[in-house]
Amino acid sequence: MTPVFHRWPIAAALAVLMFELRAAEPPADGTTTESIRRGRALYIAHCSMCHQVTGAGVPGTYPPLANSDFLRAHPDDAIRAVVEGLDRLITVNGRDYRGQMPPAVLTDAQVADVLTFVLNHWNNGGGAVTSEQVAPVRAQSRFPTFEKLSAANAYRPLPPAPEGFVLTEAARLTEFATRLASDGRGGSVFVLGQGGSIGRLDTTAHRVVPLFSPQDYPAVAPGEFGTLGLTFGPDRRLWITMNQRVEGGPLISNLVSIYRTGPVTANGKPTPPELWFRTAYPHGIGPYNHGISDIRFGPDGLLYVSSGSRTDGGESGSDPRLGTMGEVDLTAAIWRLDPQSPAPSVEIIARGIRNAYSLGWDASGTLFTVSNGPDAHAGEEMDVVVPPTPGKAPRHHGFPYQLGDTPAGRRWYPHTPDAPAGMDFVMPVANLGPDGWAGVKPGTTFDPHSSPAGLTWLGDAFPEKYRNAFVVGRFGNLIPTGTGQDSGFDLLLVRPRPRPDGRWEATVNTFLAPVARPLDATVVAPGKLMVLEYTRTASFKEQIGWLPGRILELTVQSSPR
């Protein structure tokens, strides 16, 4: 059930009229009749955009509410979906749905009314839902009170724009998104949902128009999957990374896939995704299956992929079905593949990078990554990746043996393994400040748990004070920092440079703050930057729950004539 942020046009009003004619009022007592009447208005305002005025839904995308076996078999789950949202696989009338639904900001009485309306239409068997039924379900949800849900639903005021920019809200999202992608020259902007959906940003209507649903991916194994990477290639295709937990073998595996669409046409719509590459390795230990995430084309025309760790810090784990071998060959590494190959293979070009959510190249063609650190209070890293020369082993960046630039031999955990003898680690970029690192400077590289994510290079189309630098979005901490302070929730301007000793250092300045968990940032046109806010809260301490965020647009301000 999706909130509506615009006025109803005439066509929609006619559709509502048709709905009124179709939805004959069933027999009911006076109390139920009034609940149905109130519920109809709520359904039109909050639910009909996705589930349609007839309750038919959209096949493969939004499940039907008409003649729904799910509603009849799972009444409490139906209530929970309204008050909490739904982001798991469900089966309705024999068909799987993997989409995401945000909660509806409704009181217990309003939830009861809208579900009573649905139960009494479209051959759903009748009946009534009461506030007393809704209250205990809500109390056990992610938003245990209506006040908590209302607080999570609020969007923050826009922060002050950096000097020389205009900041606007491009669109509000109805599901959690993980990436933005475009050709960088003013073409269509595409948005990837964490559950596989792909949409195109309509900058006029300020909304994301759906293109593909999770059901549009062929050859997907049964069960849940997640999508963390999206890029627009020089071949005008969209390339997508996917991770899926697969059970049934001696070990639970992480099935990793790369999909690609057909070329984007003039109307901004490609053909549906097709499977291009697939491999697997033992699934991560506990919550640390980072999987493959960012996917980018390098200046050499090859495809680069970040493959995160399957452990927090090299631990062996205790569940034999998950494998007790720590990291494996394909994890905590950067991959390179040939996009022209009909049977691509993985070349490892860097090891020991724990979880690089974003990759990016500077103007000279040097590859940088920004990476999330472990639960221990080590700094987050920006790393410089130099692919190996033919016949040489890839360089190692330390994980899990050494984190940041801490002294050799320091153990962040009792289980930290000993480094192989003679291994020479590549040190991360040193942060000279003034921002991004609260410890003694220079530090490596960002505050612990600040979760650097979106990474994009600002070139000559941007004002001189910002160009030739990276914008880095910091998602914000997911666990306490150890200092009691929030970390991240901002965009940083990072200007790296090489040092005579072979290491790299960077000046770091705050570019935009506060920002609600910025997960991606990308240049979509000369002088125009878009930022993906994953959710709506810009503080770890608020603890008010998460709802889908929005897309912000930063445009270079035109010079006065």
N, C-alpha and C positions, 0 to 999 in steps of 0.2 A: 504494500500500500504506500503510494508515493505522494508526498505533499505537492500541491500545485502552486506555482509561483507566478502565474500569469492570468489575465482575464480570459474568460471563456468567449471564443468567437461565435458567430452566428451558427456555423456548422455544428459546433459542439452543443449549442443550445437545442438545435434540431435533433441531435442524437439523444439528448436527455429526454426530449419529448417522445421520441420513438421508444425509449426505454420505459417511460411511464406507461405507454400503451401496452407494451409487451408484458410488463411485470404486474399481472393481475393480483389484486390484494387477496391473500388467502383468508379463510375464516380464522378468527382469533378473538380472544376476549379483549376487553377494553384496554387493559394494561399492555398486552402484547401488541395490539394495534398501534398504540401511541409509540411504543418502542420501535416498531417497524417504520413508522412515519419519520421519526427522528433519524433512524439508521439509514434510510434512503438518502437523505441529504448529506449525511456524513460519507456514505459510500461514493456519491458523485464527486464530492470535494477531495477525498483522500485516496480512493482506490481505483476509480474507473479509468484513469489514464493508462494503467498497466493491465488491469484485469478486464477492461472493457465494460461498456454500459450494459452489455448482455451477460456479463460474468463468464464469457467464453475464454478469456485470457488470450495469449498469443502462443500458438503451438511452438514448443521447444524453448520458449523464452519466459513467458509469464504463465503460471499454471492456471487452469480453469477453476472458477468457484462454482460454476454450474454443474449440477449432478456430480459433486465431488466426493469420491470415496474417502479422500484424506480427511475432509471436514467431519464426515460421519464417524470415521474410525478413531480420529485423534482430536477430540474436542479441546483438551488442554493445550495440545501443540498449536492448535489454531489460535487460541488466546495468546499463547506465548509469542507466536509470530507477529501478532499485532503490537504487543507491548514491548517486545525486545528486538524484533526484526528476525530475519531468517537468512543464514548463510551456509546451509548444509544441503547435501543431496536429499531430495524427497521424491517420492513416486506418487503421481496423481493419475488416476484412471489408467494405470498401466504404462505411463510414460515418465521418464526421469527428468527432473529439473534441477539444474545446478546454479541458477541465478541467485542474486542477492536482493533482499528486500529490506529497506530501512524500517524502523518502527514508526508507527503512526502516533503523533503527539496528541493523544486523546485521554480523557479521564476514564476511570473504571466504568462509569455509567455510559460514556460514549462508546467505549469498546463493546460493552454489552449490547448497546443499541445496534451498532453496525453489524455485529455477528448475528444478532437476532434477525435483522433484515435479510442477511445472506441465507440463513437457515430456512427462511420462509419463502424463498424464491428459487426458481430454476431446479425444481425437483430435488431439493435437499432435505426433504422429510419433515420440515417444520421444527417447532420447539422454541425455547427462549433461553437466552444467556442473561445472567444477572450480575450486578456489581459484586455480589458476594462470591460468585465464582471467579471473577477476574482478579480480585484483590490478592488471594494467596498465590496465584500464578505469577502476578507481577512481583510480589515480594521475593520470589526465588529467581528473578530474572537479572539481567545485567543492569537494569534500571529499576531498582526495587521500589521506587516511589515515582509518582507523576512529576514531582518537583525535580528529581534527579534527571528524568528524561527531558523535561523542559530546559534544564540548565545545559544538558549535552546538546540539545537541538539548536542552541543559540550560536549564531556566527559572530565572531569578533569584529569590531570595527577595523577597517583597513589601517595598517600602520602607516606612519609617514613615509612617503616615497623618497628614495635617494635623490639627492640634488641632480637636477637635469632629467628626471623621469616623471612620467605620469603613471599612477598605479590605479588600476580598475579591476573589478570583478568580472571575469569572462564568463563563468558559468558555475552553477551549483550542481553538485553531483548527487545522484540517487543511489549510487553504490560505491564501495571502496575501490579506488583506482591505484595503480602502481606505476604507470609510465605515461609519458607524453612522447609523441614522435611526429616529425614533419621533415620536409625537405630543406628547411632552414632558409628558404627563399620566398616565403609568403604563400606556399601552397597549403593544402588541407592539414589540419592538426588532428591527430588520432590519439585516442585515449584507451588504455588497456585496463580492464577490470581485473581484480586479483583472482576472480574465478573464471577467466577466459573470455569475457565479453570484449568486443572492440567497438568503439563508437567514433564518430567524427564530430568535432566541435563546430557547432553552428554559432558563429559570433554575432549574428543578427538577432537570433532568438535567445541567445545566452543559455544554450542547453547542448547536451551531447546527444546526437542522433544515433540510435543503435544501428550497427552494420552486421555484426556477427554475434551469435550467442554461444555459450559453452557447448551446445549440441552440434555446432558446425565444424568441430574438429574431428576428422576421421581417425580411426585406429586408436581410439583412447581406451585404455583398459578400464574395467569396472571400478568404481570408487571415485573419491574426491581427487581433484587436482588443483594446482595453483599456477598462476602465470605471473612472472616477475620481470620479464624483459621484452621490450618492443623497440624496434628501430625501423626507419625508413631507408631502404638501401638505394644505392646508385642505380640499381635495376628497377627502381620504383615499386618494389615489393615491400610489404610489411613482413618482418621476421619476428617470431615470437618464441620465447623460452617457456618450457613447461616442466613442472615436477609433479610426480605422482607416487604415492605410497602404494606398493603392490605386495600383497600377502600371497601365500600359497606355496612358496618354495621353502627350501631349508632355512633361508634367511629372508626376512622382510627386506625388500629392495626399494631404492629410490629410482624410479624410471624417469629418465630425463630425455626430453624431446625438443627438437627445434622444428617449428612449423613456419611456413611462408605462404603468403597469399599470391595471387596473380598480380600483375602490374596494376597500379592505381590508374584508373581511367580519368578522362577529363572531368567527369562528374564527381570525382573523389571517392569512387567505390571500386575496390578490387574484387576479384573472385575469392571464394572462401578459402580458408587455410588448408594446406596440404602438408602431410608429414614429409620432412626432408632428412632428418637425422634422429637417431635414437640409440641410447646406451643405458646401462644401469650399473649400480653399485650398491653395497649394503646401506640400508636406510640409516639416518643419523641416530645418535644416542639421545634419548629423551627429546627435548625441544630443539636440538641443535642440528636439525637437517636443513642447512641453509640452501642446498641445491644450487642449480644454475640460475643466475639472475640477469645481469646486464648483457646485452648483445649489441655490438657496434661494428661498423665497417671502418677499418683503418685506412690511412692514406695510401697504403699499398694495395687496396682493393680486397684484402682478405678479411675474414670474419673473426672477431675477437669475442670471447665469452668468459664471464667470470663464473667460477665454480667454487662455492663456499665450502666451509668445513662441515664435517659430520659430527664434530665434538665441540665442546666449549674450549678446552685447553689441552687436547691430546689424551684425555682419559680413555681407558679401555672399555668402560661400561660393564654392566653386570648381567644384561639380558642376552643370552646366547642367540636368540632369534634376530637380534639387531647387529650381531657381529661384535666381537671384543678386540678388534685390531686397531683401534684408533683411526687415524686418517688412512685413506687409500690413495692409489696413484692418481685418481681423477679429481680428488678434492683439495680444497685450500690451494687453488692453482688458477692460473689464467690460461685459457685454451686459445688456439688459433686453428681455423679451418678454411678450406678453399671453397668459396660459395659456388664455383663453377663445377665442382666435382659431383658426378652422379652417385658416388659412394664415398662420402667424406670421412676422413679420419681425424682424430684429435692429435694436435701437436701441443705439448705443454711448453709454454714459453716462460713461465715464472712459477715458482713454488713458494710455500710458506706465507701466503697472503690469506688471512683467515676468512674474510667475507667481504670482498670488494663489491659493494652494491652498485658502484658506478665507475665507468671507464671514460677517459677523455684524452684528447691530444692537444698539445699547444701548437703555436704557429710553426714551430720547427719540425713537427712530426713526432715529438717525444710523447710516449704514452704514460699517463698518470692514472692511478686508481685511488679511491678513498674507501677505507675499510673499517668495519665495525669490530671492536675488540671483545674480549671475554667478559664474563661476569666479574672477574677480579678487576680492581680499579686501575687497570693499565690504560694508557692513552690510546685514542683511536688514531689510525694512521693514514697519511697520504704517502703513497709509494711511487717511485719512478721505475718503470719496467723497461728494461732493455732486452729485447728478444735475443736468444743465443745465436751465435754464428753456427752454420752447418757443422754437425759433428760434435758440437760442444753441449754439455749439460746446461739446462736452464739455471739461472741464478736463484738463490734461496733467500727469502725475505724474513726468515726467523721463526714463524709460527710452526709448531707450538713450543719450540725450544727457547726462544727469546722474544720478548714483547717490547716493541718500541726500542728505545736506546738505553734500557736499563742495563746495569753492569752484567757482564758475562757471568753466568753461573747463578744469578738470582732466580729463585724458584717462586713463581706466583702461586703455585699449588704444590702440595706434597707429591702429586702424581706427575708433575712436569717431567717429561722424559729428558734424559741426557742428550745433548747434541752430538751428532756423529763427529768423531775426531777430525780436526783439520777443516771443519766447515766454516767458510767465511760468509757471514750474513750481510745482505744489503740493508743499510740503515734507512729508516723512513725520512721524509722531509722534515727538517727542523723548523719549528714555528718561532720566529723572532718576535711575534706580537705585532701590534699591541693586544689583539683580541684572539679568541678561540682557544686559548690555553691559560688557565688560571694559576698554574704552578710556576716554578722557577724557569725563566726563559734563557736560552731556547729550549723548547720541549718538543716531544714527538707524539703526535702532531696536534691533536685536538683533545679537549677535555674528555676524561673518561665518561663513557656512556652517552656521549653527545650524538652518536649515530650519524656520521656523515653519509650523505646519500646522493642527491642530485648533483652532477658535476658537468659544467658546460663552460666553454671558452668564449670570452668576449673579444671580438676582433675589432677591426678598424671602423665598423659602423657605430661603435659606441663612443661616448665622450672620452676624451684623452685620459681623464683621471681613473677610468674604469677599464680601458682596453688593455689587451695583452695580459689578461689575468683570468683565473677561473672563478666562477661563482660556485660555491659549495653550499648546498642545503643541508642543514643538520636537523634530522628528524626529531631529536630530543630523547631524553633518557627513558628507558623502560623499567629500570630498577633504580633504587636510591643510589645517589652518586657517592655516598660516603661523606659528603660535605654538608648535606642538608639542603643544597642548592640545586635548582634545575640546571640542566645543561642542554645546549642545543636550542631548538625552536627558533632558528634564525637562518639567514643567508649570510655567508662570509665571502669576502673578496680576497682571494689567495693569489699572490704574485710570486711564483717560484723562480729561483735562479741557482745555477750550479756554483759550487765552491771549488777553490783550488785543490782541495784534498779529495775531490771526486764525489763528495756528498752533495745533497741539495738542501737549500733553506728557503724560507718564504716569509714575506711580510703578510700579515693577516689582519684585515679590518672588517668590522661589521658592515654589511651592505643593506640588510633589511631585517627589522625585528620589531615586535615579536611576530612569528609566523607559526601557524597551526600545523605542526608536524610536516614540514616540507619534504616530500619524498622524491620529487624529481623536479628538475629545471632544465629548460632547453631553449635555445635560440630558434624561433620559428620564422623570423624574417629579419632583414637587416635593421638593427636598432630596436628589435622587439624580443622580449624574453617572457616566457610563460613559466609559471611555478605551480606545481601540483601540491595542494594541501591535502594530506591523506584524511585528516579528520578536522574537528573544529576547535579542539582545545589546544592552548599554547602554554600549558603548564602541567608538569607531572603531578604537582601537589594538589591540583583541583580534584582529581579522582572522581570525575563526574560521568565517566563512560564515553564511548566513542560512537559517533555517527559520521557518515560520509562527508568529505570536505568540499573543496571548490577549486577552481582554477583561477589564478591571478595573472594579470597581464601588466608587464612593465614596458612602457614605450618611451623611447627617447623623446624628450620634449622638443618641439620645433622651435628654432631660433626666431625671435621676433624680427619682423622685417622693418 
